[in-house]
Amino acid sequence: MTDYEKLGAFYLGKEYDLAGGARRDEIVLYDSKDLTTHGVIIGMTGSGKTGLGICLLEEALIDNIPVIAVDPKGDLPNLLLTFPELAPEDFRPWINEQDAATRGMTPEEFAKDQAQLWKKGLAEWDQDGDRIRKLRDTVSFSVFTPGSTAGKPLSVLRTLAPPPPEMHRDADLWRDAVQGTATGLLALLGIASDPLASREHILLANILDNRWTAGESLDLAGLIRTIQKPPFQRLGVLDLESFYPAKDRFDLAMRLNNLLASPGFGAWIEGEPLDIQRLLYAEGGRPRASVISIAHLNDAERMFFMTMLLNGMLSWMRTQSGTTSLRAILYIDEVFGFFPPVANPPSKPPLLSLLKQARAFGLGVVLATQNPVDLDYKGLSNAGTWMIGRLQTEQDKARLLEGLEGAAAGSSFDRSSMDRALTALRKRVFLLHNVHDTAPIIFETRWAMSYLRGPMTREEIRRLAPGEKAATQQVAESETRSQVSESSQSANSEAPMLPPGIDVWYLPASGAGRNLRYRPGVIGIVDAHYANSRYGIDESQRLTFLAEVRNGPDPIDWSGAEQLDIAPKDLDGEPLHGGLYAELPRPAQDAKSFKGWSRDFERFIRQERAITLYRSRTFGMTSRAGESESDFRARLGQSAREKRDLEVAKIRRKFEPKLAALQNRLRRAEHAMGRETEQSTQRTIDTAISFGTAIAGAFLGRKRVSVSSTSRLGTAVGKATRIGKERSDVARAKENVAAIKQEMADLDGRLEDEITMLESSFDPASEELEPITIRAASRDISITLFGLVWCPFRESEGQLTPDW
C-alpha cells in the first residue's frame, strides 16, 4: 500500500519549509471526519486554490464519498478529464489551442507536452495512471447545467416539492425554506422583494406554506392557478381582495406564465429532477460526482438556483440519520455573493443553517473564494478547517486573520506568527489551520489527477458526454414525431359526446388554449394499504396512473402506464378554450369498457405495484418502504463507513499498548546510547591528556625518563585500551536503538495490514441483497377515481410536448 492510501484519510500534499523554500518529505494526510465541521479555501487568482479544491474532491471520491460541486466559473468540469493511460491523444481534444499557439507549438505537440507534464507531475507525487483508473472506476461523474442543455439539464421548476416533515417541526428552518423559495422565484421574475413589505412575497410565501403544510407539491402551472384562486380568504387581518385584488394577482400570474412560455425556459423543467439523493448516488448506490455549472446564468438565475439547491440540501439532510463519519460533501467554488457579511440574500439563511447543523448528519460544506472581504466571518466561525493560500492585499489578510481568530475561539491563536506565515506563502503552498490539530501546517498541494486545462465553455461541456445526450435527444425526437403524426391524423375543435357512465376529467394545462392539443387517456387513482408486521410495514399510498388508450384488441396496457403526482382535486372539470381534440378510440366510447379496465387496474395494483424491500444479511439491515436499492446501498455505505471507523479505532487501541511500550524502550535505549557516546568521548579526551602529560614529562625539562614519567605513560596506555571497550558499548547501544525502531516499523506495518483487510469486509456495492415483496391485499385496495382524461399537449413548429 502507498504511504498515503489510508482509510478515511485525504492525501493533500507534503509539508513545506517556508524559510528554506523547499518541500519536505512528510506527507500531509487530512482526516475525512474533520470535514464534518466544514472547510474554507481562500486564495487569490494563481494561488492554486482551484487545484487544491479539485485534489480535495478527488480524495473524497476515491474514498467513496459523494460530492455535489457548484461551479460559477467553469473550472470544476475538469474533474471529468481523467486519463489513466496518460496518452497524448487523450489530452488532444481538451487542450487550450491558444496556449499551444502562444508557445509556438502545434496542437499535437502541445498535447504530447501536456501528457508528459502530467505523467511527470504525478510520478513526482507518487501517483500514476492506476490511481486515476481507480478514481474513474469508483465514481459516476456528471456535469449538470440548470437552465441549459449544454450539460445534463437539471429540472429545477417542474415541481416545487414540500420540505420533509422533519423541517416542519423546526419553525425557523420551515420559515427559511418558504421565504427563500418565494424570494428566489420573485428574483427570477426580476421582482425585488421584501419578506415583510412586498405583497408578492407575502402572497407566494403564504401559498407555499399552505400547500406544503398539506403535504402537496406545486408546479409552476399549479402555482399560476393558485395565485388567481388562493386557498385562503384573508392575509393577516385584511381580506384577500383588499390586500391583493384579483386584477393585480392576475398580472403576477401573467408574469409567471410569460416566464413559462418563454423560448429558453424549457431547459429549467427538463432533465433530472433537483433530487439531492439522486445527485449524490447513481443507480446501484454508486457514489456520484455531480458538478453543477452555473457560469452561463445571470445573477438573478444564479441566486434562484442556489436558493433552491441549498433548501433542497437542508431538506435532504433532515431525512438522514445522525453520524460522526463524513457522508457527503457540498462544495461551492467562488461563493462570492451567496454569503456576504452584511446583506441577507435568499441563499444566506439556508447556507448558514447548513454550517450550523450539517455536522450532526455527516455533511461537509466546503466554501472557496478569492475575496476574503466578501464573506460573513461570523457565519464561518462554524468552519473547523481553513486552507489559505496567497492573498491579494493587506486588507484581505487582515480580514482573514480576524475570521481565523473567531474560528479559533477557545483555543490558542498566535496572530503574529500566523501573519508572518501568510505573508510568506507561495504558489500552491497553503496554510492548513484545523481546529482538530494542535498547530497549523504549511504544505504544498499534490499534483491533481484531473487535467487542469482551465475554465470550460458550454460547447466544451457539451462534448463531455455526447453519446448519452445524442441518444436521449434521438428518443425524445422519435416520441415527438410519433405524437405529431398521431395528432395530425385527426383533430376536432370540440370534445366528442360520450354516453352516461363515463367520468371525464382534464389534466390542468400550464397556459392558454392556443396551440393546445388534447389527447385521450385513462386515469386511475387508488388508495392501497400495505401491511407486514415482520418488517414493520404499515403504510398507505395514493397512486395515480395514466394509461394510453388506443384501438385494437388490447386498448389499455397498464404495465406501460405513467405514474403521476396528481390528486383528484388537481384535475379540471372543464377544458381550456381553444384546444383541439384527437380522435377518441372506439373502445373508450363504451362505458362497459371502463368497468373491465377498472378491474384490470385493481389487478395491476395488486400484482405489479408491490412494495419491494431489500435485505442485507451481512449488515443485518432492511430497506425502508419506498427506499430504492440505490438509496439503500448508499445507506449501507454510510453504515459501513461508521462500522469501519469503529473497527479501525479498535485495531488502533489494540496496538497502542505495544507501541507505547516500544516508545518507552526507544527512549531508554536512546538515553543509554547518548550516555555511552558521552562516556566514550570523555574517555578519548582523558586518554589524549594522559599521553600528552606523560610525553611532556619525559621530554621537557628532564634529561632522563624518570620512574614517574614511565608510570604516567603506562597509565595512558591502559586508558587507551579501555577506549576500544567504550566504543564497543556505543556500537551495541546504537544497534539496540536500530532494533527497537525496526520493531516499531514492523508493528506499524502489521497495523496497516489489519486496517487494509477491513476494506473487503465493508463493501456494500458488492453485497448481494435479498428482495422482499409485500403486496396489498384485494380488501386493502380502494379505487377513488377512474375514467377518461384528456391530456394537454402544446404544438410548436410541428412538434408536440406535454403541457401538464
C-alpha positions in Angstrom: 0.0 0.0 0.0 1.2 3.5 -0.8 2.1 5.6 2.3 -0.8 7.9 1.7 -3.5 5.3 0.8 -5.1 5.1 4.3 -8.8 4.6 5.1 -10.6 7.8 5.9 -7.5 10.0 5.1 -7.2 12.5 2.2 -3.7 12.9 0.6 -3.4 16.7 0.2 0.4 17.1 -0.4 3.6 17.4 1.6 4.8 19.7 4.3 6.7 22.8 3.1 9.6 24.7 4.7 8.8 28.4 4.2 12.2 29.6 5.4 14.1 27.3 3.2 11.7 27.5 0.3 11.7 23.7 -0.1 9.2 20.8 0.1 9.7 18.3 2.9 9.2 14.6 2.8 6.4 14.5 5.4 3.1 13.6 3.8 0.0 15.7 4.8 -3.0 13.5 5.4 -6.3 15.1 6.3 -8.8 13.0 8.4 -12.1 12.9 6.4 -14.1 13.1 9.6 -12.7 16.5 10.3 -14.5 17.8 7.3 -17.9 17.3 9.0 -17.0 20.6 10.7 -16.8 22.2 7.3 -13.9 23.9 5.4 -12.9 27.1 3.8 -10.4 27.5 0.9 -9.1 31.0 0.3 -6.5 32.3 -2.2 -6.1 34.9 -4.9 -6.1 34.0 -8.6 -3.0 32.0 -9.4 -2.6 30.7 -5.8 -3.5 27.2 -6.7 -6.9 27.4 -4.9 -8.8 25.6 -7.7 -6.2 22.8 -7.9 -6.4 22.3 -4.1 -10.2 22.1 -4.3 -10.1 19.5 -7.1 -7.5 17.5 -5.2 -9.7 17.5 -2.1 -12.7 16.3 -4.1 -10.6 13.6 -5.8 -9.6 12.2 -2.4 -13.2 12.2 -1.2 -14.5 10.5 -4.3 -11.8 7.8 -4.3 -12.9 7.1 -0.7 -16.5 6.5 -1.9 -17.8 9.9 -0.6 -20.2 11.5 -3.0 -19.9 15.2 -4.0 -22.1 18.0 -5.2 -19.9 20.7 -6.5 -21.3 24.1 -7.6 -19.2 25.9 -10.2 -19.8 29.5 -11.1 -16.6 29.8 -13.3 -16.3 26.6 -15.4 -13.2 25.1 -13.7 -14.7 22.1 -11.9 -15.8 20.1 -15.0 -12.0 19.4 -15.2 -12.8 16.6 -12.7 -14.1 14.6 -15.7 -10.8 15.0 -17.6 -9.0 11.9 -16.2 -6.8 9.9 -18.5 -5.4 6.6 -16.9 -3.2 5.9 -19.9 -1.8 9.5 -19.9 -1.7 9.3 -23.7 -1.3 12.5 -25.8 -4.4 11.6 -27.9 -6.5 11.7 -24.7 -5.3 15.2 -23.9 -5.6 16.5 -27.5 -9.4 17.2 -27.5 -9.1 19.2 -24.3 -6.0 21.4 -24.7 -6.3 25.1 -25.0 -5.1 25.7 -28.6 -4.4 29.4 -27.8 -1.8 28.2 -25.2 -0.2 26.0 -27.9 0.0 28.9 -30.3 1.5 31.2 -27.7 4.2 28.6 -27.1 4.8 28.2 -30.9 3.6 24.6 -30.9 1.1 22.6 -32.9 -1.9 21.3 -31.0 -0.5 17.7 -31.3 2.9 18.8 -30.0 1.2 20.7 -27.1 -1.0 17.7 -26.3 2.2 15.5 -26.1 3.8 18.1 -23.9 0.8 18.2 -21.5 0.7 14.4 -21.3 4.4 14.3 -20.4 3.9 17.1 -17.9 1.1 15.3 -16.2 2.9 11.9 -16.1 6.0 13.6 -14.6 4.0 15.6 -12.1 2.0 12.6 -10.9 5.2 10.5 -10.6 6.8 13.3 -8.5 3.9 12.9 -6.0 4.0 9.0 -6.1 0.9 8.7 -8.3 0.2 7.1 -11.6 -2.4 6.0 -14.1 -3.6 3.2 -11.9 -4.7 5.7 -9.2 -6.6 7.7 -11.9 -8.2 4.5 -13.1 -9.3 3.7 -9.5 -10.9 7.1 -9.3 -12.8 6.7 -12.6 -14.0 3.2 -11.6 -15.2 4.3 -8.2 -17.4 7.2 -9.1 -20.1 8.2 -11.6 -19.3 11.6 -13.0 -21.9 14.1 -14.4 -21.9 17.8 -15.3 -25.3 19.4 -14.9 -26.3 22.8 -16.4 -29.6 24.1 -15.0 -31.3 26.4 -17.4 -29.3 25.0 -20.3 -28.9 21.8 -22.3 -25.1 22.2 -22.7 -24.6 19.5 -20.0 -27.2 17.4 -18.4 -30.3 19.5 -17.8 -31.5 19.8 -14.2 -35.2 20.2 -13.7 -35.5 22.9 -11.0 -39.0 24.1 -11.6 -41.0 21.0 -12.7 -42.2 20.6 -9.1 -41.9 22.7 -6.0 -42.0 19.8 -3.6 -42.6 20.4 0.1 -39.7 20.0 2.6 -39.8 16.9 4.7 -41.9 16.7 7.8 -38.8 17.0 10.0 -38.3 20.5 8.8 -41.9 21.4 9.6 -41.2 20.7 13.2 -38.4 23.3 13.2 -40.2 26.6 12.8 -37.0 28.5 11.8 -36.0 26.0 9.1 -39.5 25.9 7.7 -39.8 29.7 7.5 -36.4 29.9 5.8 -37.4 27.3 3.2 -40.7 29.1 2.5 -39.3 32.6 2.3 -36.2 31.5 0.4 -38.2 29.8 -2.3 -40.6 32.8 -2.6 -37.7 35.2 -2.8 -35.9 33.1 -5.4 -39.0 32.8 -7.6 -39.5 36.6 -7.5 -35.9 37.2 -8.3 -36.2 35.0 -11.3 -39.1 37.3 -12.4 -37.0 40.4 -11.8 -39.0 41.5 -8.8 -37.0 42.7 -5.8 -39.0 41.7 -2.7 -39.0 42.3 1.0 -40.5 39.5 3.1 -42.2 42.0 5.3 -43.3 44.6 2.9 -43.8 43.0 -0.6 -47.3 41.9 -1.5 -45.9 39.5 -4.0 -43.6 37.9 -1.4 -46.3 37.6 1.3 -48.8 36.1 -1.2 -46.3 33.5 -2.6 -45.0 32.6 0.9 -48.5 32.0 2.2 -49.4 29.9 -0.8 -46.3 27.8 -0.4 -46.8 27.4 3.4 -50.5 26.4 2.9 -49.8 23.8 0.2 -46.6 22.5 1.8 -48.3 22.2 5.2 -50.9 20.0 3.4 -48.0 17.9 2.0 -48.8 18.9 -1.6 -46.3 19.8 -4.4 -46.8 22.7 -6.7 -45.6 23.0 -10.3 -45.5 26.4 -12.0 -48.8 25.8 -13.7 -50.4 24.9 -10.4 -48.8 28.0 -8.8 -50.2 30.2 -11.5 -53.7 28.9 -10.9 -53.3 29.2 -7.1 -52.2 32.8 -7.4 -55.5 33.5 -9.2 -57.5 31.5 -6.7 -55.6 31.2 -3.4 -56.7 28.6 -0.8 -57.4 31.3 1.8 -59.6 34.4 2.0 -57.6 36.5 4.5 -54.0 37.6 4.9 -53.4 38.9 8.4 -56.5 40.9 9.4 -57.3 42.0 5.9 -59.5 40.1 3.4 -57.7 38.9 0.3 -59.4 41.3 -2.1 -58.4 44.3 0.0 -54.8 43.1 0.4 -54.2 41.9 -3.2 -57.1 42.4 -5.6 -57.8 39.7 -8.3 -56.8 42.0 -11.1 -53.3 42.5 -9.6 -53.0 38.8 -8.8 -53.8 38.2 -12.5 -50.9 40.4 -13.5 -48.5 38.4 -11.3 -49.9 35.2 -12.7 -49.3 36.5 -16.2 -45.7 37.3 -15.4 -45.1 33.8 -14.3 -47.0 32.5 -17.3 -44.8 34.6 -19.6 -41.8 33.1 -18.0 -43.2 29.7 -18.5 -43.9 30.4 -22.2 -40.5 32.0 -23.0 -38.4 30.0 -25.5 -35.5 29.4 -23.2 -37.5 28.4 -20.1 -38.0 24.8 -21.2 -34.4 24.0 -20.1 -35.4 24.8 -16.4 -38.0 21.9 -16.4 -36.0 19.4 -18.5 -33.7 16.6 -17.3 -33.2 15.0 -14.0 -35.2 16.5 -11.1 -33.4 18.5 -8.4 -33.3 15.5 -6.1 -30.3 15.6 -3.7 -30.2 11.8 -3.2 -30.0 11.2 -7.0 -27.3 13.9 -7.3 -25.3 12.1 -4.6 -25.8 8.4 -5.7 -26.2 6.8 -9.1 -28.1 3.6 -9.9 -26.9 0.7 -7.7 -25.8 3.1 -4.9 -22.6 4.1 -6.7 -21.2 7.4 -5.3 -21.7 10.3 -7.7 -19.7 13.4 -8.5 -22.3 15.9 -9.6 -20.7 19.1 -11.0 -23.3 21.8 -11.4 -22.1 24.5 -13.7 -23.9 27.9 -13.3 -21.4 30.0 -15.3 -24.0 30.6 -18.0 -26.7 32.0 -15.7 -27.2 35.7 -14.9 -27.1 36.9 -11.3 -30.9 36.5 -10.6 -30.9 33.0 -12.1 -27.8 32.0 -10.0 -29.4 33.3 -6.8 -32.6 31.4 -7.6 -30.8 28.2 -8.3 -28.6 28.4 -5.3 -31.6 29.1 -3.0 -33.4 26.0 -4.4 -30.3 23.8 -4.1 -29.4 24.9 -0.5 -33.0 24.5 0.7 -33.0 21.0 -1.1 -29.8 20.1 0.8 -31.4 21.1 4.1 -34.5 19.0 3.3 -32.4 16.0 2.4 -30.1 16.4 5.4 -33.2 16.3 7.7 -34.1 12.9 6.4 -30.7 11.4 7.2 -29.7 9.6 10.4 -27.0 11.2 12.6 -23.4 10.1 12.1 -19.9 11.0 13.1 -18.4 10.0 9.7 -18.3 12.1 6.6 -21.4 11.2 4.5 -21.2 13.6 1.6 -19.6 16.9 0.5 -21.2 20.1 -0.8 -18.5 22.2 -2.5 -19.2 25.8 -3.6 -16.5 27.4 -5.7 -16.4 31.2 -5.6 -19.1 31.6 -3.0 -19.0 35.4 -3.6 -22.5 37.0 -3.4 -24.1 34.0 -1.8 -22.8 34.5 1.8 -22.0 38.3 2.2 -21.1 39.8 5.5 -23.9 42.4 5.7 -26.6 41.7 3.1 -29.1 38.8 3.6 -29.8 37.3 0.1 -32.1 34.3 0.0 -29.1 31.9 -0.3 -27.6 33.0 3.0 -30.1 31.6 5.6 -30.1 28.0 4.3 -26.3 28.1 3.9 -25.9 29.4 7.5 -28.2 26.6 8.7 -26.1 24.0 6.9 -22.9 25.4 8.5 -24.5 25.2 12.0 -26.4 21.9 11.7 -24.9 19.7 9.0 -22.1 18.3 11.2 -24.5 16.0 13.0 -25.6 14.4 9.8 -22.2 13.9 8.2 -22.5 16.6 5.5 -19.3 18.6 5.0 -19.7 22.0 3.4 -16.6 23.5 1.7 -16.6 27.1 0.5 -13.9 28.6 -1.7 -13.3 32.2 -2.6 -10.6 34.6 -3.7 -12.2 37.6 -2.0 -12.0 37.2 1.9 -13.7 40.6 2.4 -16.9 39.2 0.7 -17.6 36.5 3.3 -19.6 36.5 6.5 -16.9 35.5 9.0 -19.3 35.3 11.9 -21.1 32.6 10.0 -17.7 31.0 9.0 -16.8 30.7 12.7 -18.6 27.3 12.3 -15.9 26.1 9.9 -13.2 24.0 11.6 -10.7 23.8 8.6 -9.2 26.7 6.8 -6.8 26.3 3.9 -5.3 29.6 3.0 -3.1 30.5 0.0 -1.5 33.7 -1.3 -3.7 36.8 -0.7 -4.2 39.8 -2.9 -4.0 42.7 -0.4 -3.2 43.5 3.2 -6.9 44.2 3.7 -7.6 40.6 2.7 -5.0 39.3 5.1 -6.3 41.4 8.0 -9.9 40.3 7.3 -8.8 36.7 7.1 -6.9 36.9 10.4 -10.0 38.3 12.1 -12.0 35.3 10.8 -9.4 32.8 11.8 -9.2 34.3 15.3 -13.0 34.0 15.6 -12.9 30.4 14.3 -10.2 29.5 16.9 -12.2 30.9 19.9 -11.5 28.8 22.9 -8.1 27.6 21.6 -4.6 29.2 21.3 -4.2 31.5 18.4 -0.8 33.2 17.6 -1.9 36.1 15.4 1.7 37.4 14.8 3.1 34.1 13.7 0.1 33.5 11.6 0.5 36.9 10.0 4.2 36.1 9.1 3.2 32.7 7.6 0.5 34.2 5.4 2.9 36.8 4.1 5.5 34.2 3.0 3.1 31.8 1.2 3.9 30.9 -2.4 2.0 29.4 -5.3 0.5 26.0 -4.5 1.6 26.5 -0.9 -1.2 26.7 1.7 -1.6 27.1 5.5 -3.8 24.4 6.9 -5.5 25.5 10.1 -7.5 22.6 11.5 -9.2 23.0 14.9 -8.7 19.2 15.4 -4.9 19.6 15.2 -2.5 21.0 17.7 -0.9 23.5 15.3 -1.2 24.8 11.8 0.7 23.1 9.0 2.3 24.7 5.9 2.0 22.3 2.9 2.4 22.2 -0.8 -0.6 20.7 -2.7 0.0 17.4 -4.6 -0.4 17.1 -8.3 -4.0 16.8 -9.4 -5.1 13.6 -11.2 -7.6 15.5 -13.3 -6.2 17.5 -16.2 -6.5 21.2 -15.1 -6.9 22.8 -18.5 -8.8 25.8 -17.2 -12.4 27.0 -17.5 -14.6 25.1 -19.9 -17.1 26.7 -22.3 -20.6 25.5 -22.8 -19.6 23.9 -26.1 -16.7 22.0 -24.3 -19.1 20.9 -21.6 -21.5 19.7 -24.4 -18.6 17.4 -25.7 -18.1 15.7 -22.3 -20.9 13.1 -22.9 -22.0 13.3 -26.5 -23.2 9.7 -26.8 -25.5 9.8 -23.9 -27.1 13.1 -24.9 -27.4 12.1 -28.5 -29.3 9.0 -27.5 -31.6 11.0 -25.2 -32.3 13.6 -27.9 -33.0 10.9 -30.5 -35.5 9.2 -28.3 -37.2 12.5 -27.5 -37.4 13.4 -31.2 -38.8 10.0 -32.1 -41.5 10.3 -29.4 -42.4 13.8 -30.6 -42.6 12.8 -34.2 -44.9 9.9 -33.2 -47.1 12.3 -31.3 -47.3 14.9 -34.1 -48.1 12.1 -36.6 -51.0 10.8 -34.5 -52.3 14.3 -33.8 -52.2 15.4 -37.4 -54.4 12.4 -38.5 -57.5 13.8 -36.7 -58.1 17.0 -34.7 -61.5 18.3 -33.7 -62.4 21.6 -32.1 -64.8 20.0 -29.6 -64.5 17.0 -27.3 -66.6 14.0 -28.5 -70.0 13.3 -27.0 -70.0 10.4 -24.5 -72.7 8.2 -23.1 -73.7 8.3 -19.4 -71.4 6.3 -17.1 -68.1 7.6 -18.3 -66.5 10.2 -16.0 -64.3 12.7 -17.8 -61.5 14.9 -16.5 -58.9 17.2 -17.9 -55.2 17.4 -16.8 -54.5 21.0 -16.0 -52.6 22.8 -18.8 -49.9 25.3 -17.9 -51.0 28.0 -20.4 -53.8 29.3 -22.6 -55.7 27.2 -25.1 -53.8 28.5 -28.2 -51.8 25.7 -29.9 -53.2 23.2 -27.4 -53.9 19.6 -28.4 -55.8 17.2 -26.2 -55.1 13.5 -26.4 -57.2 10.9 -24.6 -56.1 8.6 -21.8 -57.5 6.6 -18.9 -56.7 7.7 -15.4 -56.9 5.7 -12.2 -56.4 6.9 -8.7 -56.2 4.2 -5.9 -55.6 4.1 -2.2 -53.6 1.0 -1.3 -52.6 -0.2 2.1 -49.5 -2.4 2.7 -49.0 -4.2 5.9 -46.4 -6.6 7.2 -45.6 -6.9 10.9 -42.4 -8.8 10.5 -40.7 -6.0 8.6 -42.6 -3.2 10.3 -44.6 -2.1 7.2 -47.9 -0.4 7.8 -48.2 2.2 5.0 -50.9 3.6 2.9 -50.2 5.0 -0.6 -52.2 7.0 -3.0 -51.2 6.1 -6.5 -52.2 7.8 -9.8 -51.6 6.2 -13.2 -52.2 7.4 -16.7 -52.6 4.8 -19.5 -52.7 5.5 -23.2 -55.9 4.3 -24.9 -55.9 3.1 -28.5 -57.8 1.0 -31.0 -57.2 -2.8 -31.2 -57.7 -5.9 -29.2 -55.7 -4.6 -26.2 -56.7 -0.9 -25.9 -55.1 -0.5 -22.4 -51.8 -1.7 -21.2 -51.4 -0.8 -17.5 -47.9 -2.2 -17.4 -46.8 0.7 -19.6 -48.8 3.3 -17.7 -47.2 6.5 -16.5 -47.3 7.3 -12.7 -48.4 10.9 -12.0 -48.1 13.1 -8.9 -51.7 14.3 -9.2 -54.5 14.2 -6.6 -58.3 14.2 -7.5 -58.6 17.9 -6.6 -55.8 18.8 -9.1 -58.0 17.6 -12.1 -60.1 20.1 -14.0 -63.7 19.6 -14.9 -63.5 21.8 -17.9 -61.0 22.2 -20.7 -59.2 25.4 -21.7 -60.9 27.3 -24.5 -59.4 27.0 -28.0 -57.8 23.5 -27.7 -58.1 20.8 -30.4 -59.0 17.1 -29.7 -57.6 14.0 -31.1 -59.9 11.2 -32.3 -61.2 9.1 -29.4 -60.6 5.4 -29.9 -63.9 3.3 -30.2 -63.3 1.2 -27.0 -63.2 4.4 -25.0 -66.7 5.4 -26.2 -68.3 2.4 -24.3 -69.0 2.6 -20.6 -68.6 -1.2 -20.3 -65.0 -0.9 -21.3 -64.2 1.2 -18.3 -65.7 -1.3 -15.9 -63.4 -4.0 -17.3 -60.4 -1.6 -17.3 -61.1 -0.8 -13.7 -60.9 -4.4 -12.7 -57.7 -4.8 -14.7 -56.3 -1.7 -12.9 -57.0 -3.1 -9.5 -55.3 -6.4 -10.5 -52.3 -4.4 -11.8 -52.0 -2.6 -8.5 -52.2 -5.8 -6.5 -49.7 -7.8 -8.7 -47.4 -5.2 -10.1 -47.3 -2.3 -7.6 -45.9 -4.2 -4.6 -43.5 -2.7 -2.1 -40.1 -4.2 -2.6 -37.7 -4.2 0.3 -34.0 -5.3 0.3 -32.4 -7.3 3.0 -28.6 -7.3 3.7 -27.6 -10.3 5.7 -24.0 -9.1 6.2 -25.0 -5.8 7.7 -28.3 -7.0 9.3 -30.3 -4.2 7.7 -33.5 -4.0 5.7 -34.5 -1.1 3.4 -37.4 1.2 4.3 -40.7 1.3 2.4 -40.2 3.4 -0.7 -36.4 3.3 -0.4 -34.8 2.3 -3.7 -32.0 -0.2 -4.0 -29.6 2.6 -4.9 -30.6 4.6 -1.8 -30.4 1.5 0.4 -26.9 0.7 -0.8 -26.0 4.3 -0.2 -27.3 4.0 3.4 -25.4 0.7 3.7 -22.3 2.5 2.6 -22.7 5.1 5.3 -23.3 2.3 7.9 -20.2 0.5 6.6 -18.1 3.6 7.0 -19.3 4.1 10.5 -18.5 0.4 11.4 -15.2 0.7 9.6 -14.2 3.7 11.6 -15.2 1.9 14.8 -13.2 -1.2 13.8 -10.2 0.9 12.8 -10.4 2.6 16.2 -10.5 -0.8 17.9 -7.5 -2.0 16.0 -5.5 1.1 16.9 -6.4 0.7 20.6 -5.2 -2.9 20.4 -1.8 -1.8 19.1 -1.5 1.3 21.4 0.0 -0.6 24.4 2.6 -2.3 22.3 3.5 0.9 20.6 3.7 2.7 23.9 6.0 0.0 25.3 8.3 0.2 22.3 8.3 4.0 22.5 9.4 3.7 26.2 12.1 1.2 25.3 13.3 3.5 22.5 13.5 6.5 24.8 15.6 4.4 27.3 17.8 3.0 24.6 18.4 6.4 23.1 19.3 7.7 26.5 21.7 4.8 27.1 23.2 5.4 23.6 23.7 9.1 24.5 25.3 8.2 27.8 27.7 5.6 26.2 28.6 8.1 23.5 29.4 10.8 26.0 31.5 8.4 28.2 33.4 7.2 25.1 34.1 10.8 24.1 35.2 11.7 27.6 37.5 8.6 27.7 39.1 9.6 24.5 39.8 13.1 25.8 41.2 11.7 29.1 43.5 9.3 27.2 44.8 12.0 25.0 45.6 14.2 28.0 47.3 11.3 29.8 49.5 10.6 26.8 50.3 14.3 26.4 51.3 14.6 30.1 53.5 11.5 30.1 55.4 12.5 27.0 55.8 16.1 28.1 57.2 14.8 31.4 59.6 12.6 29.6 61.0 15.1 27.1 60.5 18.5 28.6 62.7 19.7 31.4 64.5 16.4 32.1 67.4 14.6 30.7 66.3 11.1 31.5 63.0 9.4 31.7 62.1 9.2 35.4 60.2 6.4 37.1 57.1 8.7 37.5 57.2 9.5 33.8 57.2 5.9 32.9 54.3 5.3 35.3 52.2 8.1 33.7 52.9 6.6 30.3 51.7 3.2 31.4 48.5 4.7 32.8 47.8 6.4 29.4 48.3 3.1 27.6 45.8 1.5 30.0 43.3 4.2 29.3 43.8 3.8 25.5 43.0 0.1 25.9 39.7 0.9 27.6 38.7 3.2 24.7 38.0 0.2 22.5 35.6 -1.2 25.1 33.8 2.1 25.3 33.4 2.3 21.6 32.0 -1.3 21.5 29.5 -0.2 24.1 28.4 2.7 21.9 28.1 0.4 18.9 25.9 -2.0 20.9 23.7 0.8 22.1 23.2 2.1 18.5 22.3 -1.5 17.4 19.7 -1.7 20.2 18.1 1.6 19.1 18.0 0.5 15.5 16.5 -2.8 16.5 13.7 -1.1 18.5 13.0 1.2 15.6 12.7 -1.8 13.3 10.2 -3.4 15.8 8.2 -0.2 15.7 8.2 -0.2 11.9 7.1 -3.8 11.8 4.3 -3.1 14.3 3.1 -0.2 12.2 3.2 -2.4 9.1 1.0 -5.0 10.9 -1.4 -2.3 12.0 -1.8 -1.0 8.4 -2.2 -4.6 7.1 -5.1 -5.2 9.5 -6.7 -1.9 8.6 -6.4 -2.7 4.9 -8.1 -6.1 5.4 -11.2 -4.2 6.6 -11.9 -2.8 3.1 -13.1 -6.1 1.7 -15.3 -6.6 4.8 -17.1 -3.3 4.3 -18.1 -3.2 0.6 -21.8 -2.6 0.3 -21.5 -2.3 -3.5 -20.8 -6.0 -3.9 -23.3 -7.1 -1.2 -25.9 -9.5 -2.5 -29.3 -8.1 -1.4 -32.3 -10.3 -0.8 -35.5 -8.8 -2.4 -38.6 -9.0 -0.2 -42.0 -8.4 -1.9 -45.0 -7.0 0.0 -48.3 -6.8 -1.9 -51.6 -5.1 -0.9 -54.5 -7.5 -0.4 -57.6 -7.0 -2.5 -59.6 -5.8 0.5 -56.9 -3.1 1.1 -57.2 -1.6 -2.4 -59.8 1.1 -3.0 -60.2 2.9 -6.3 -61.1 6.5 -5.6 -61.2 7.9 -9.2 -61.3 6.2 -12.6 -62.3 7.4 -16.0 -61.4 9.2 -19.2 -58.9 12.0 -19.1 -57.9 14.5 -21.7 -54.1 15.3 -21.7 -52.9 18.7 -23.0 -50.0 18.9 -25.4 -48.5 22.1 -26.8 -47.7 22.3 -30.5 -44.8 24.4 -31.7 -43.1 24.3 -35.1 -44.7 20.9 -35.8 -43.8 19.3 -32.5 -45.9 18.3 -29.6 -44.7 18.5 -26.0 -46.6 17.6 -22.8 -48.2 20.7 -21.2 -49.2 19.5 -17.7 
